[in-house]
Amino acid sequence: MKIQNVKGGYDFLPKEQRIRNYINDTLRKIFEEYGYNPIETPLLCYYDILSDKYDEDNDILNEIYKLSDQGERQLGLRYDLTVPFAKFIALNKNKINIPFKRYEIAKAFRDGPIKVGRDREFTQCDVDVVGLSGQMIEAELMTLFTRAFKELGIDIIIKYNSRNLMNGLILECGVDENLVSLVTTNIDKLEKISKDEFKNNLLNIGLKTQQIDLLLEYFSLSLCELNNKFETTKNEKIILGLDELNQLTSYLEALNINDLCIFASSLARGQNYYTGNVFEVYEKNGKITCSIGAGGRYDKMITNFIGDGNEYPTVGISFGLSSIYELLKDKEMFENESNVDIYIIPMETNLESLKLANNLRDLGYKVEIQMQNKKLKKSLDYANRENIPYVIILGEDELSKGEIVIKSMLNNNDIELSLNDLEKIKQFI
């Protein structure tokens, strides 16, 4: 047997996991500042629920890990947290208040290509609101993006677009409605492939050269140019899409984040469940090429799941934790970080050291005890290697005097404290 991890799955060492915890804790704090509630959903889902919103050619269906249980029911591992959230609302709508704001940080799985920032087993981080229409909540979610990445020290740009506008422009070019989904998928790749590849892909699915040229023309226009060109259009999708984008842009300007936000007419997001505005976040300086956050409006998914005649408009965003980790892992702030505040070295004082450790933990400190009877030098070397900032050497002399000496490993200063007045430690540490 060869002992190894499955490709695309990783072990994380303590330093690495501390960085991951820092990212998650930072994001949780911000989510709750915006009024979002934590939830948890099952990792295992029925396959028909996971695949319901996609056509057979969609890439995501090829990336679902499929399995069956002992009852031969077809199951799958969730590939994101959006479909499970729709199922969560359908099952719990009578237990929660709508509008409902949630966040979830949990594992997801995709059997797809592996590259930096894209793994097969990964932690997904989603923020969603069900029950709110309009661009006000979308603008707030974009401010959440800017606030979160500023807190993490990452410079970003946010690209945004409207799926309604995309669909309208495609239909305006005379494309058959049955081909809109396939054309959208190819337009979403415009920035990643050459124009010749784009044209060949569309010719292969039945489009005419004139239609393709018109698509390239429309999807090269700015928002201002699109507003001017289609000022008197009767195309309802274009009218709706431009209205969505213009309202959102007005909010972004009023919130002074428009310099971080870029209209991108070819942005579609891969999932077909999106019904309105969509967003993708990128690291501004190109240190990593894939998106580090994304999302959009998907008004029909939960409505269709529940099917009770009511509308459940929904919008959500997601953070790419693996990509964020790649951007932060070499930051100096994590270089000398330790998970321990104080290291106690007993000198024939095991019981008293245990008591002291618990008293210090009661004061809020993270404390480790040396329990292997190592020599003092080796114990101090260990504290240095682990970047532990303070050490207490507890011997019989200290106990008889009722005092302890706290040694700073950073500057070699010693602090004397009474065992009966440990609260004063807060003045020094």
Disulfide bonds with the S-S distance in Angstrom:
none
